[in-house]
Amino acid sequence: MIYSNDPPFIFVHIPKAAGTSIEEALYQYQDFSVNDEEIHQPLIQYRDFLLPEEYDNHFKFCVVRNPFDMMYSTWKYWTDNSNFTIPFEEWVIWRHEGRMMDGIKYVVDTGDEDKTGHLTISWYMNRTPQSFWFLDEEGRFLADYIIGFEHLQHGFDEVVKHLGLTDTFLPHANMGRHEDDRDYRKYYTERSRKIIEERYWLDLKLFGYDFDTLTPDVSKFGHVKPEKDSLKKYEIVYDGSFYVNHTSLPYGFNGGLRRHGTGEDFEHQLRNFELRKLEKRRNSLQHNLTSIQQNIETLENELLNIGDGIDTLDIETTIISERQKELMFKVKLHKIQKEIQNR
């Protein structure tokens, strides 16, 4: 998530829906005094935690994704990055029809860590519809803008324009699938497809997602309009049982420190905290700069290998644009590094 006061906005990070990429792009705006933890929290918790006028003043947005694609991506991520080995079909059935400890047999025993730790996140991540992240107890939308993962750049550009941001670049972080592995449909059976349809019916209905359509209608996303700002206006009966509280409160280092620190110790830790903010911003800028430079290298290699007689204007224009971004991030990174050195 990203919580910013200048300009005022809240980005809610729904797992496996481009959240890491958005965070990388906007990390420099994070207000660490409110939240310095890289966690996932639904909007309802910010509504409950912040003063009403503060909450209302913030522009709130998130990214949603086709549930069929999200489930495959979630499985792919955890089986590629842990000792948890389980076929996709069995994973879907286990998560939605089994019990968590039934999955212990799929964890490779390395002998030096708690086997159940590999199960916990894979079991709980994205077990509920994404809509829970931006609904209140009455089924009203708390988000002001919803980006469709399938139209990520378009939605991100609109949010950036709305907020008046001028120094952002959207990298592709947590990239776990190759270009030839984008079609999730080949991994599903009739049984696993039915499980996802029943569990995530709310997301399917709200955003027009279905199993066969890889790219949904872009008009389903964007600014939340008054005529479509609650489940009731979608003619969806809401009984309040969708409410999910993830229990953790969104306060950061500064708030916690003031509860437990006083005097010189407080001032010393606060100075360290300010340095930590600069270091995190530096790391974010460096990551963005690296992503831009990798993109430039890819584009230039493509340009140099294009055959004779093929129009290269578009790719040349893109390279020039990326070079401008590269320079912008180099200047910002230089300023941050100097500020860190002077502390």
Backbone hydrogen bonds, N-H to C=O, Kabsch-Sander energy under -0.5 kcal/mol:
donor,donor_aa,acceptor,acceptor_aa,energy
2,I,11,F,-1.7
4,S,2,I,-0.5
4,S,9,F,-2.8
6,D,7,P,-0.8
9,F,4,S,-1.7
9,F,7,P,-0.7
10,I,59,F,-2.7
11,F,2,I,-2.9
12,V,10,I,-0.6
12,V,61,F,-2.4
13,H,11,F,-0.6
14,I,12,V,-1.0
17,A,14,I,-1.0
22,I,18,A,-2.1
23,E,19,G,-2.6
24,E,20,T,-2.4
25,A,21,S,-1.9
26,L,22,I,-1.8
27,Y,23,E,-1.2
29,Y,26,L,-2.3
30,Q,27,Y,-1.7
31,D,3,Y,-3.6
32,F,30,Q,-1.0
34,V,31,D,-1.3
35,N,31,D,-1.9
39,I,37,E,-1.6
41,Q,39,I,-0.6
43,L,133,W,-2.8
45,Q,42,P,-1.3
46,Y,42,P,-0.8
46,Y,43,L,-0.5
47,R,43,L,-2.3
48,D,44,I,-1.9
49,F,45,Q,-1.7
50,L,46,Y,-2.6
55,Y,51,L,-2.9
56,D,52,P,-2.7
57,N,53,E,-1.2
58,H,54,E,-0.6
58,H,55,Y,-1.2
59,F,8,P,-2.1
61,F,10,I,-2.3
62,C,145,Y,-1.3
63,V,12,V,-0.6
64,V,147,I,-2.5
70,M,66,N,-2.9
71,M,67,P,-2.5
72,Y,68,F,-1.5
73,S,69,D,-2.5
74,T,70,M,-2.7
75,W,71,M,-2.4
76,K,72,Y,-2.6
77,Y,73,S,-2.5
78,W,74,T,-2.1
79,T,75,W,-2.4
80,D,76,K,-1.7
81,N,77,Y,-1.3
84,F,78,W,-0.5
85,T,83,N,-0.7
85,T,106,Y,-2.8
86,I,84,F,-0.6
91,W,87,P,-2.4
92,V,88,F,-2.4
93,I,89,E,-2.0
94,W,90,E,-2.9
95,R,91,W,-2.6
96,H,92,V,-1.7
97,E,93,I,-2.4
98,G,93,I,-0.7
98,G,94,W,-1.4
102,D,99,R,-1.5
103,G,100,M,-2.0
104,I,101,M,-1.3
105,K,102,D,-0.7
106,Y,103,G,-2.1
107,V,104,I,-1.4
108,V,83,N,-3.2
108,V,106,Y,-0.5
110,T,108,V,-0.8
115,K,113,E,-0.5
117,G,114,D,-1.1
118,H,115,K,-1.1
119,L,115,K,-0.5
119,L,116,T,-0.7
120,T,116,T,-1.7
121,I,117,G,-0.7
122,S,118,H,-0.6
123,W,119,L,-2.5
124,Y,120,T,-2.1
125,M,121,I,-3.0
127,R,124,Y,-1.4
132,F,129,P,-1.5
133,W,130,Q,-1.9
134,F,131,S,-1.6
135,L,132,F,-0.6
136,D,140,R,-1.7
139,G,136,D,-1.7
141,F,229,D,-2.8
142,L,134,F,-3.6
143,A,134,F,-0.7
144,D,60,K,-3.0
145,Y,60,K,-1.6
146,I,222,G,-2.3
147,I,62,C,-2.9
149,F,64,V,-3.0
149,F,147,I,-0.5
151,H,148,G,-2.2
152,L,149,F,-1.3
155,G,151,H,-2.4
156,F,152,L,-3.0
157,D,153,Q,-2.6
158,E,154,H,-1.8
159,V,155,G,-2.2
160,V,156,F,-2.7
161,K,157,D,-2.3
162,H,158,E,-2.4
163,L,159,V,-2.4
164,G,160,V,-1.0
165,L,160,V,-2.1
173,A,171,P,-0.7
176,G,174,N,-0.8
181,D,178,H,-2.2
182,R,179,E,-0.7
184,Y,182,R,-1.1
186,K,183,D,-0.8
187,Y,184,Y,-2.0
188,Y,185,R,-1.3
193,R,189,T,-2.3
194,K,190,E,-1.9
195,I,191,R,-1.9
196,I,192,S,-1.9
197,E,193,R,-2.2
198,E,194,K,-2.1
199,R,195,I,-2.3
200,Y,196,I,-2.6
204,L,200,Y,-2.0
205,K,201,W,-2.3
206,L,202,L,-2.5
207,F,203,D,-2.0
208,G,204,L,-0.7
209,Y,203,D,-0.5
209,Y,204,L,-0.6
214,L,212,D,-0.8
220,K,217,D,-1.8
221,F,218,V,-1.7
222,G,146,I,-2.9
224,V,144,D,-2.7
225,K,223,H,-0.6
228,K,225,K,-2.2
229,D,226,P,-0.9
231,L,139,G,-2.6
234,Y,231,L,-1.2
235,E,232,K,-1.6
236,I,231,L,-2.4
237,V,235,E,-0.6
239,D,237,V,-0.5
243,Y,240,G,-1.2
246,H,244,V,-0.5
248,S,246,H,-1.2
251,Y,249,L,-1.6
252,G,33,S,-0.7
253,F,32,F,-0.6
254,N,32,F,-0.5
255,G,33,S,-0.8
256,G,252,G,-2.3
257,L,253,F,-2.9
258,R,254,N,-2.0
259,R,255,G,-0.9
260,H,256,G,-0.9
260,H,257,L,-0.7
261,G,257,L,-2.8
265,D,262,T,-0.6
266,F,262,T,-1.4
267,E,263,G,-1.9
268,H,264,E,-2.7
269,Q,265,D,-2.3
270,L,266,F,-2.4
271,R,267,E,-2.0
272,N,268,H,-1.9
273,F,269,Q,-2.2
274,E,270,L,-2.2
275,L,271,R,-1.9
276,R,272,N,-2.3
277,K,273,F,-2.0
278,L,274,E,-1.7
279,E,275,L,-2.4
280,K,276,R,-2.4
281,R,277,K,-2.3
282,R,278,L,-2.7
283,N,279,E,-2.4
284,S,280,K,-2.2
285,L,281,R,-2.6
286,Q,282,R,-2.6
287,H,283,N,-2.2
288,N,284,S,-2.3
289,L,285,L,-2.7
290,T,286,Q,-2.5
291,S,287,H,-2.2
292,I,288,N,-2.4
293,Q,289,L,-2.5
294,Q,290,T,-2.3
295,N,291,S,-2.0
296,I,292,I,-2.5
297,E,293,Q,-2.2
298,T,294,Q,-2.1
299,L,295,N,-2.5
300,E,296,I,-2.8
301,N,297,E,-2.1
302,E,298,T,-2.0
303,L,299,L,-2.6
304,L,300,E,-2.5
305,N,301,N,-0.9
306,I,303,L,-1.2
310,I,307,G,-1.2
316,E,312,T,-2.3
317,T,313,L,-2.6
318,T,314,D,-2.1
319,I,315,I,-2.1
320,I,316,E,-2.1
321,S,317,T,-2.1
322,E,318,T,-2.5
323,R,319,I,-2.3
324,Q,320,I,-1.8
325,K,321,S,-1.9
326,E,322,E,-2.5
327,L,323,R,-2.2
328,M,324,Q,-2.1
329,F,325,K,-2.5
330,K,326,E,-2.1
331,V,327,L,-2.2
332,K,328,M,-2.0
333,L,329,F,-2.5
334,H,330,K,-2.3
335,K,331,V,-2.0
336,I,332,K,-2.1
337,Q,333,L,-2.5
338,K,334,H,-2.0
339,E,335,K,-2.0
340,I,336,I,-2.3
341,Q,337,Q,-2.1
342,N,338,K,-1.7
343,R,340,I,-1.1
